[in-house]
């Protein structure tokens, strides 16, 4: 990776997903030290910063399932020059989108009213809870996305190749060997 005088600002977040993409990103292991020479992390689990501002790259994992996800996603689009959908949930809704085949009311009823082991049957309605959307959406249905990193999750090597390409001024290119799943 070439030496940089000004560090690139990177923000990450997880919406409706399992956080597996972030774990895979962290699996770049000792290469994280090399990345840290060229990158300054803004909002991310590494920094615990709540809002992203003036970022070069935004990495988003997870689908969009509630009003808070929509808000965070729009904030990232507004504040990131390049926005990246990371993993199956961000790209097509992934596992959280399995609820799309059942009406939301039925899902809530099963989980909070009729489910096994429900002791105090009531659907949560605290104003602090974000409103659920009727369907889980891939992030490109809400905002414009510049790149897509496939996988569930994408491997650490996919993250590394993608980010080093961007940092070195190349159009990211993922060879077949990094993205095949057979």
C-alpha positions in Angstrom: 0.0 0.0 0.0 1.4 3.4 -0.9 2.2 5.9 1.8 -0.5 8.5 2.3 0.0 12.0 3.5 -3.8 12.5 4.3 -5.6 9.5 5.7 -8.8 8.2 4.1 -11.7 8.4 6.5 -13.7 5.2 6.8 -17.0 4.7 8.6 -18.8 1.3 9.1 -22.2 0.3 10.5 -24.3 -2.7 10.9 -28.1 -2.5 10.2 -30.3 -5.6 10.3 -27.8 -8.5 10.2 -25.6 -10.6 12.4 -22.4 -8.5 12.5 -20.6 -11.3 10.7 -19.3 -8.9 8.0 -17.6 -6.7 10.6 -16.1 -9.9 12.2 -14.8 -10.9 8.8 -13.4 -7.4 8.2 -11.5 -7.7 11.5 -10.2 -11.0 10.3 -7.7 -9.1 8.2 -5.7 -9.5 11.4 -2.2 -8.0 11.3 -3.0 -6.3 8.0 -5.2 -3.9 10.2 -2.0 -2.2 11.3 -1.0 -1.6 7.7 -4.5 -0.4 6.9 -4.4 2.0 10.0 -1.4 3.7 8.4 -3.6 4.9 5.5 -7.1 5.0 7.2 -8.7 7.0 10.0 -11.8 5.2 11.3 -14.8 7.5 11.9 -18.0 5.8 13.0 -17.3 2.1 13.7 -17.2 -0.5 16.5 -13.5 0.3 16.7 -14.1 4.0 17.7 -17.6 3.9 19.1 -18.4 7.2 17.3 -22.2 7.6 16.9 -22.4 9.7 13.7 -20.3 9.7 10.6 -19.0 13.0 9.1 -17.1 13.8 6.0 -16.0 10.2 5.2 -14.4 8.9 2.1 -15.7 5.3 2.4 -18.8 4.0 4.2 -19.1 0.2 4.7 -22.7 -0.9 5.4 -23.7 -4.4 6.5 -27.2 -5.6 7.1 -30.6 -4.9 5.5 -33.0 -2.2 6.3 -35.8 -3.3 8.7 -36.8 -0.3 10.8 -36.9 3.5 10.8 -33.5 3.8 12.6 -31.8 1.8 9.9 -33.3 4.2 7.3 -32.0 7.2 9.2 -28.5 5.7 9.6 -28.3 4.7 6.0 -29.3 8.2 4.8 -26.8 9.7 7.1 -24.1 7.5 5.6 -25.1 8.4 2.1 -25.0 12.1 2.9 -21.6 11.9 4.6 -19.7 9.3 2.6 -18.2 9.9 -0.8 -18.3 6.2 -1.6 -20.9 3.9 -0.1 -20.4 0.1 -0.1 -23.1 -2.6 0.4 -21.2 -5.3 2.4 -22.6 -8.9 2.4 -25.8 -10.7 1.5 -28.0 -8.8 4.0 -27.1 -5.4 2.6 -27.2 -6.6 -1.0 -30.5 -8.5 -1.0 -31.9 -8.5 2.5 -30.3 -11.8 3.5 -31.7 -13.9 6.4 -33.6 -11.0 8.0 -35.6 -10.7 4.7 -37.0 -14.2 5.4 -39.7 -12.4 7.4 -40.9 -10.7 4.2 -43.0 -13.8 3.3 -45.1 -13.4 6.5 -47.1 -10.4 7.3 -45.4 -8.2 10.0 -48.4 -8.6 12.3 -48.1 -12.4 12.3 -44.3 -12.2 13.0 -45.0 -9.9 16.0 -47.8 -12.1 17.3 -45.7 -15.2 17.1 -42.7 -13.6 18.8 -44.5 -11.7 21.5 -48.0 -13.1 22.0 -48.3 -16.7 20.9 -44.7 -18.0 21.0 -43.4 -20.8 23.2 -42.4 -19.5 26.6 -44.1 -16.1 26.3 -44.9 -15.1 29.9 -46.2 -11.6 29.6 -47.8 -11.4 26.2 -47.6 -7.9 24.7 -46.1 -6.4 21.6 -43.5 -3.8 22.6 -44.7 -0.3 21.9 -42.1 1.9 23.7 -41.6 5.2 21.8 -37.8 4.6 22.1 -38.1 1.5 19.8 -37.7 2.3 16.1 -40.7 1.5 14.0 -40.5 -1.7 12.0 -40.9 -1.6 8.3 -43.4 -3.9 6.7 -40.5 -5.6 4.7 -36.7 -5.9 5.1 -35.1 -4.1 2.2 -31.7 -4.2 0.6 -29.9 -1.0 1.1 -29.8 0.0 -2.6 -33.6 0.4 -2.4 -33.1 3.3 0.0 -30.0 5.0 -1.2 -27.5 4.9 -4.1 -24.7 2.4 -3.6 -21.4 2.7 -5.3 -20.0 -0.8 -4.8 -21.2 -4.3 -3.6 -19.0 -6.8 -1.7 -20.7 -10.2 -2.1 -20.6 -13.0 0.5 -22.1 -14.1 3.8 -19.8 -12.7 4.9 -17.3 -11.5 2.4 -13.9 -12.9 3.4 -11.1 -10.9 5.0 -9.2 -11.2 1.7 -12.2 -9.6 -0.2 -12.2 -6.7 2.2 -8.4 -6.3 1.9 -8.3 -6.5 -1.9 -11.3 -4.1 -2.2 -9.9 -1.5 0.2 -6.3 -1.6 -1.0 -7.6 -1.1 -4.6 -9.5 2.0 -3.5 -6.7 3.3 -1.4 -4.2 2.9 -4.2 -6.5 4.7 -6.7 -7.5 1.7 -8.7 -11.1 0.6 -9.6 -11.8 -2.3 -7.3 -11.6 -5.6 -9.0 -12.3 -8.9 -7.2 -10.9 -11.9 -8.9 -13.0 -15.1 -9.2 -10.8 -16.9 -6.7 -11.9 -14.4 -3.9 -15.7 -14.6 -4.6 -16.4 -18.1 -5.7 -18.3 -20.3 -3.2 -17.9 -23.9 -4.5 
